[in-house]
């Protein structure tokens, strides 16, 4: 019986998280009321208070939920890259392969199964300068940028603190995040139902070609 109660509790919590992400994405933090979120989740308002303590707690939990999901897919590749970067004899080709190993799992997640509301939640949080945005940025965006900057600096033979390195790294990551925002338009233009299988491989190859060519040495 206790196990059944725990399962029901986790189900209720999950529904609140999903409803919270959707409404915070649609309306923003201020306009999304706890009553509307509870109604969207199909649970009572006291349940939201019980699991999250109120709107602020739910907002933070939504950010953490997104962060943990993304990191579960990015961290293994990032750790392998971090260990390999300990070598100081890496060739340009090896460094490019490391960069590809970092960006492609991130791109794949943006292009495929994650709900559109996740990207909009992040965009809303960014516009509102909220603690949720800081949490997501520090744990995902900031770490991704730091890794990309280190690899780019070694490819270019420049200090990681050089403005050129930072700008190039931001442009690379920006190309990836643009895929999420442009995903509906891209699919409609291409007449594709989704990015899966060969379609996903084509997308990743084209994006990667653009990134690699941007880091080519001047002729």
Secondary structure, DSSP 8 states (H G I E B T S, - for coil): -HHHHHHHHHHHHHHHHHHHHHHHHHH-TTT--HHHHHHHHTS-HHHHHHHHSSHHHHHHHHHHHHHHHHHHHHHHHHHHHHHHTT-S---HHHHHHHHHHHHHHHHHHHHTTS-HHHHHHHHHHHHTT-HHHHHHIIIIIHHHHHHHHHHHHHHHT--TTSHHHHHHHHHHHHHHHHHHHHHHHHHHHHT-S-S-THHHHHHHHHHHHHHHHHTS---
